[in-house]
Amino acid sequence: MNYIKVDDLKAGQTFTHPVYIEDDTIFIPAGVPVRDKDLERLSSWRVEQVETEGVARDMDEFDGAPENMWGLPADEELFSFYNKIIDKVDDILNRIRNLDRVTEKEIEEIVSSLIEKVEEKKVDAIRLVLTNSSNSKNLAKSAVNNGLLAITVGISLNRPRHKLFQLCSGALLHDVGMQRVPQDIISLGRELDAQELKTLKTHPVYSYRIINRELQLSEEIAQIALQHHERWDGNGYPQGLKGTEILFEARIVSVADAFEAMVSERPWRNSMIGYEAMKSILSDNQRRFDPEIVTIFIRAMGLYPVGSLVLLSDGSIGRVVSSSEDAPLRPEIIILINSAGREFKGDTGPSIDLLNNKNLFIARALDIKSLIEKTMSKSDKR
C-alpha cells in the first residue's frame, strides 16, 4: 500500500488503482482525474494522507486528453458538464441535509439540462455511467447516473415531455431521503447488518416527504421516489405494492437504480461490467422487476450497453456505439485496438456493424478499469 500526503496531490492526476481515505472510503477511482474541488474537500475534512495500491500519473503523460485513456469519455465538454452537474446535485443534497432552502427552479434546471444532453449525446452520456460511476460524491453521482439511465429509457418509449420530466426528476431524487438516514450507516465500508438495513429502508418515505413537502414538487415525482424499492412480486418496501399497483415511472427507476448500483464501485465490492449487470437483471424472473420494463430497458441500452468495451473474435477491442433491438448480440462497434495491436485514440477507429459482418462476433465483454490499467502499464514500458 502506498501512502500519499494530501499536499503532494495535484489536480489532473490519475491513479492506476483506486485511492482511499482511511482504508475503506473511496476518494478517487482508478483512471479518474483529481479535481480542485476534491482537494478542497480533503482540506475541509482535515485529511492529511490518502492510500492506494497503485501509482500516480499526470494527465500530460497521456497527451493531456482524456480520450487517450480507454474507458474515459472522448467528449471533454460532456465530461465537464457531467462533473458540474454532479457538483450541483452534491450541493443540493448537502443543503437538504442541513435543512437549507432548495428551490424548485434549481431542480428544474438540472433535469432540463440532463434531458437535453441525453437527446443530444445519448452514446457518450451512457458511457459516463459505465466508466465514471464512483468517486467521493457517490450519492450525487448515483443520482445523476440514474437520471441519465431513466431519460434514455423514457426517450426510447417516446414519453411526452412532461412525463419525461417527472421520470428524470424522480430518478434524480429517488434517494434524497438518505439525507435523513444516520450518515454513519451510509458511510460504512461493508454490508449492513439487519438493524442497519431496517434503518436504511426508511429512506423512501423520507424521500417522499422531502420532495413533496420541502421541495414542493409534484405528487407524481414524490411517488416515484416512494415506490422505487417496491417489487413486482409484492415483497418490496415500504408499502408492499405488487405488479401494476406500482407506478410505471417507479418501475423504470427500479431497474435503472439496480443497474447503476451493479456497475458502480463500492468500498466493499468491485463494479460489474455492463454485460454482467444486464445478465443479472435478465435473470430476475419477475421477482423484483416488471418483465415489460426489463425488456424495454434492454432494448434501450442493449445487452451490451452502449459504451461497453468488448473483445472481438479476431482479437481486436472495440466499444459498442449502438445496438439492434432485433439482434442484441450483434451491435455496432467502433474499433479502439485492432487485431494487429494498432490503437485508435479519440474514437477514430473503423466502425463495424456486427449485424452485417458475419465473420466477427463478440468473444466477451471487457472490464473498462482493468483495460485502463493495462494501457498505463504499457505506457510505463515504453
C-alpha positions in Angstrom: 0.0 0.0 0.0 1.3 3.5 -0.9 0.6 6.4 1.4 0.4 9.8 -0.3 0.4 13.2 1.5 -2.6 15.3 0.5 -0.1 18.2 0.0 1.5 16.2 -2.8 -1.7 15.6 -4.7 -2.5 17.9 -7.6 -5.4 18.4 -9.9 -5.3 16.4 -13.1 -3.6 13.4 -11.6 -5.0 9.9 -12.1 -4.1 6.7 -10.4 -3.6 3.1 -11.6 -5.7 1.8 -8.7 -8.5 3.4 -6.6 -7.4 5.9 -3.9 -8.8 5.5 -0.4 -9.3 7.6 2.7 -8.8 5.5 5.8 -8.8 2.1 4.2 -12.4 1.8 3.0 -13.7 5.1 1.8 -13.0 5.7 -1.9 -11.6 9.2 -2.7 -10.9 8.7 -6.4 -11.4 5.5 -8.5 -8.8 4.3 -10.9 -8.3 6.4 -14.1 -10.5 9.4 -12.9 -8.6 12.7 -12.6 -8.3 14.5 -9.3 -10.2 17.9 -9.3 -9.5 21.1 -7.4 -12.9 20.7 -5.7 -11.8 17.2 -4.5 -8.6 18.6 -2.9 -10.6 21.4 -1.2 -12.9 18.7 0.3 -9.9 16.8 1.7 -8.6 20.0 3.2 -12.0 20.8 4.8 -12.1 17.2 6.2 -8.5 17.7 7.6 -7.4 14.6 5.8 -3.6 14.5 5.8 -2.9 11.5 3.6 -4.6 9.0 1.3 -3.6 5.5 0.3 -3.6 3.4 -2.9 -2.1 0.2 -4.2 -1.3 2.0 -7.5 0.8 4.9 -8.6 0.0 8.4 -9.8 0.0 9.5 -13.4 -0.2 13.1 -14.6 -2.6 13.8 -17.4 0.2 15.2 -19.6 1.7 11.7 -19.7 -1.3 10.8 -21.9 -1.1 13.9 -24.2 -3.3 15.8 -21.9 -6.6 14.5 -23.3 -9.0 12.1 -21.5 -9.8 10.3 -24.8 -6.3 8.8 -24.8 -7.2 6.7 -21.8 -9.5 3.8 -22.8 -12.8 4.0 -21.0 -12.8 7.7 -20.3 -15.1 9.8 -22.4 -13.7 11.3 -25.6 -16.0 14.3 -25.3 -14.3 16.7 -23.0 -17.3 19.2 -23.0 -19.7 16.4 -21.9 -17.2 15.2 -19.2 -17.0 18.8 -17.8 -20.8 19.1 -18.0 -21.2 15.8 -16.1 -18.9 16.8 -13.3 -20.5 20.2 -12.9 -24.0 18.6 -12.7 -22.6 16.2 -10.0 -21.2 19.2 -8.1 -24.7 20.9 -8.3 -26.5 17.8 -7.1 -24.0 17.3 -4.3 -24.5 20.9 -3.2 -28.3 20.4 -3.2 -28.0 17.1 -1.2 -25.8 18.9 1.4 -28.2 21.7 1.7 -31.2 19.3 2.2 -29.2 17.5 4.9 -28.6 20.8 6.6 -32.2 21.9 6.2 -31.2 24.8 4.0 -33.6 26.0 1.2 -33.5 24.4 -2.2 -35.8 25.9 -4.9 -38.0 24.1 -7.4 -36.2 26.1 -10.2 -32.8 24.6 -9.3 -34.2 21.1 -9.7 -35.9 22.0 -13.0 -32.8 23.5 -14.5 -30.7 20.3 -13.7 -33.4 18.0 -15.0 -33.9 20.0 -18.2 -30.2 20.1 -18.9 -29.9 16.3 -18.4 -32.7 15.6 -20.8 -31.3 17.9 -23.4 -27.8 16.3 -23.0 -29.1 12.8 -23.5 -31.2 13.8 -26.5 -28.0 15.4 -28.0 -25.4 12.8 -27.0 -27.0 9.5 -25.8 -24.0 7.3 -26.6 -21.5 9.4 -24.7 -23.9 10.0 -21.8 -24.3 6.3 -21.2 -20.5 5.8 -21.4 -20.3 8.2 -18.5 -22.4 5.9 -16.4 -20.3 2.9 -17.3 -16.9 4.5 -16.8 -17.2 7.1 -14.1 -19.7 5.7 -11.6 -17.9 6.1 -8.4 -16.0 8.9 -6.5 -16.1 10.8 -3.3 -19.6 12.0 -4.2 -21.2 8.6 -4.5 -24.8 9.7 -3.7 -24.7 12.7 -6.1 -23.1 10.7 -8.9 -25.6 7.8 -8.4 -28.4 10.4 -8.7 -27.1 11.8 -11.9 -26.4 8.4 -13.4 -29.9 7.2 -12.6 -31.3 10.4 -14.2 -29.3 9.6 -17.4 -30.5 6.0 -17.5 -34.1 6.9 -16.9 -34.1 9.5 -19.6 -32.6 7.0 -22.0 -35.5 4.6 -21.4 -38.1 7.4 -21.4 -36.9 8.7 -24.8 -36.9 5.2 -26.3 -40.6 5.0 -25.2 -41.4 8.4 -26.7 -42.8 9.5 -23.4 -44.4 13.0 -23.6 -42.2 15.8 -22.3 -44.0 16.3 -19.0 -43.7 12.6 -18.3 -40.1 12.5 -19.2 -39.5 15.4 -16.8 -41.3 13.6 -14.0 -39.4 10.4 -14.7 -36.0 12.2 -14.6 -36.9 14.2 -11.5 -37.9 11.0 -9.7 -34.8 9.2 -10.8 -32.6 12.1 -9.7 -34.2 12.5 -6.3 -35.2 8.9 -5.5 -32.6 8.5 -2.8 -32.7 12.1 -1.4 -34.2 10.6 1.8 -30.7 9.2 2.5 -30.0 12.7 3.8 -32.3 11.9 6.8 -30.7 8.5 7.5 -27.8 8.5 10.0 -24.7 9.3 8.0 -22.6 6.7 9.8 -24.8 4.0 8.3 -24.4 5.3 4.8 -20.6 5.7 5.0 -20.0 2.2 6.4 -17.4 0.3 4.2 -19.2 -3.0 4.5 -22.6 -4.7 4.0 -25.2 -3.7 6.6 -26.5 -5.9 9.4 -30.2 -6.5 10.0 -30.8 -3.4 12.2 -28.8 -1.1 10.0 -30.7 -2.3 6.9 -34.0 -1.7 8.6 -33.0 1.9 9.3 -31.8 2.3 5.7 -35.1 1.1 4.4 -36.8 4.2 5.8 -35.2 6.4 3.1 -38.1 6.1 0.5 -40.5 7.6 3.0 -38.1 10.4 3.8 -37.6 10.9 0.0 -41.3 11.3 -0.5 -41.6 13.9 2.3 -38.6 15.9 1.1 -39.8 16.0 -2.5 -43.5 16.7 -1.6 -43.2 19.0 1.4 -39.8 20.6 1.3 -39.1 20.9 -2.4 -42.8 21.2 -3.2 -42.6 19.2 -6.3 -45.5 17.2 -7.8 -47.1 14.2 -6.1 -46.2 12.1 -9.2 -42.4 12.8 -8.6 -42.7 12.1 -4.9 -44.5 8.8 -5.6 -41.7 7.7 -7.9 -39.2 8.1 -5.1 -41.5 6.4 -2.5 -42.1 3.4 -4.7 -38.7 2.7 -6.3 -38.0 -0.2 -3.9 -41.3 -1.9 -4.4 -41.1 -5.3 -6.1 -43.1 -6.8 -8.9 -43.8 -9.9 -6.7 -45.1 -7.7 -3.8 -42.1 -8.3 -1.5 -40.7 -4.8 -1.6 -41.0 -1.8 0.7 -42.3 0.4 2.2 -45.9 -0.4 1.1 -45.6 -3.9 -0.3 -47.2 -2.9 -3.6 -47.4 -5.6 -6.3 -47.4 -5.6 -10.1 -49.2 -2.7 -11.8 -50.0 -1.2 -8.4 -46.5 0.2 -8.7 -46.3 3.5 -10.7 -45.0 2.9 -14.2 -42.2 5.5 -13.8 -41.2 4.0 -10.5 -40.8 0.6 -12.2 -38.4 2.2 -14.7 -36.4 3.8 -11.9 -36.2 0.5 -10.0 -34.5 -1.2 -13.0 -32.2 1.8 -13.6 -31.3 2.0 -9.9 -30.4 -1.7 -9.8 -28.3 -1.5 -13.0 -26.5 1.7 -11.8 -25.7 0.0 -8.4 -24.2 -3.0 -10.2 -21.9 -1.1 -12.5 -20.8 1.2 -9.7 -17.8 0.5 -7.5 -18.4 0.3 -3.7 -15.9 0.1 -0.8 -16.9 -3.5 -0.1 -17.0 -4.8 -3.7 -15.9 -4.1 -7.3 -18.3 -3.0 -10.0 -19.8 -5.3 -12.6 -19.3 -4.7 -16.3 -22.4 -3.6 -18.2 -23.0 -7.0 -19.8 -22.9 -8.9 -16.5 -25.3 -6.3 -15.0 -27.7 -6.9 -17.9 -27.5 -10.7 -17.4 -28.3 -10.2 -13.7 -31.3 -8.1 -14.5 -32.5 -10.6 -17.2 -32.3 -13.5 -14.6 -34.7 -11.7 -12.3 -37.7 -13.9 -13.4 -40.4 -11.5 -12.5 -39.4 -11.2 -8.8 -38.1 -7.7 -8.4 -38.8 -6.1 -11.8 -41.7 -5.7 -14.2 -40.7 -8.0 -17.1 -42.0 -5.5 -19.6 -39.7 -2.8 -18.2 -36.8 -5.2 -18.3 -37.4 -5.8 -22.0 -37.7 -2.1 -22.6 -34.6 -1.3 -20.6 -32.5 -3.9 -22.6 -33.9 -2.6 -25.9 -33.0 1.0 -24.9 -29.5 0.1 -23.6 -28.6 -3.1 -25.5 -27.5 -6.4 -24.0 -24.0 -5.0 -24.4 -24.8 -1.4 -23.2 -23.8 1.5 -25.4 -20.3 2.4 -24.3 -19.3 -1.2 -23.3 -15.8 -2.4 -24.2 -15.7 -5.8 -25.9 -13.2 -8.3 -27.2 -14.0 -9.5 -30.8 -13.3 -12.9 -32.2 -10.3 -11.7 -34.2 -8.6 -10.3 -31.0 -9.5 -6.7 -31.6 -11.0 -4.5 -28.9 -14.0 -2.2 -29.6 -16.6 0.0 -28.0 -20.3 -0.5 -28.5 -21.9 2.5 -30.2 -25.4 1.3 -31.0 -27.5 -1.8 -30.6 -30.2 -3.5 -32.6 -33.4 -4.4 -30.8 -33.8 -7.4 -33.1 -30.2 -8.7 -32.7 -28.8 -7.6 -29.2 -25.8 -9.9 -29.5 -24.6 -8.1 -32.7 -24.3 -4.4 -32.0 -22.3 -1.8 -33.9 -18.7 -1.5 -32.7 -16.0 1.2 -33.1 -12.5 -0.3 -33.0 -10.2 1.0 -30.3 -7.3 -1.5 -30.8 -7.3 -3.7 -34.0 -6.2 -7.3 -34.3 -2.6 -6.1 -35.2 -2.4 -4.1 -32.0 -2.8 -0.6 -33.5 -4.5 1.9 -31.2 -7.1 4.3 -32.5 -7.4 7.2 -30.0 -10.3 9.6 -29.7 -12.8 7.2 -31.4 -11.0 7.5 -34.8 -11.1 3.7 -35.5 -13.2 1.9 -38.1 -16.8 1.2 -37.4 -18.1 -2.4 -37.7 -21.8 -3.4 -37.7 -21.7 -7.0 -36.5 -25.3 -7.5 -37.8 -23.9 -7.2 -41.4 -20.4 -8.7 -40.7 -21.0 -12.4 -40.0 -17.2 -13.1 -39.9 -16.9 -11.4 -36.5 -18.6 -11.9 -33.1 -18.2 -10.7 -29.5 -16.0 -13.1 -27.6 -16.5 -11.4 -24.2 -17.1 -8.1 -22.5 -14.2 -6.3 -21.0 -13.7 -4.6 -17.7 -13.0 -0.9 -18.5 -10.9 -0.2 -15.4 -8.6 -3.2 -16.0 -8.1 -2.0 -19.6 -7.2 1.5 -18.3 -4.6 -0.1 -16.0 -3.2 -2.2 -18.9 -2.9 0.9 -21.0 -1.0 2.7 -18.3 1.3 -0.3 -17.7 2.0 -0.4 -21.4 3.0 3.3 -21.3 5.4 2.5 -18.4 7.3 0.0 -20.5 7.9 2.5 -23.4 
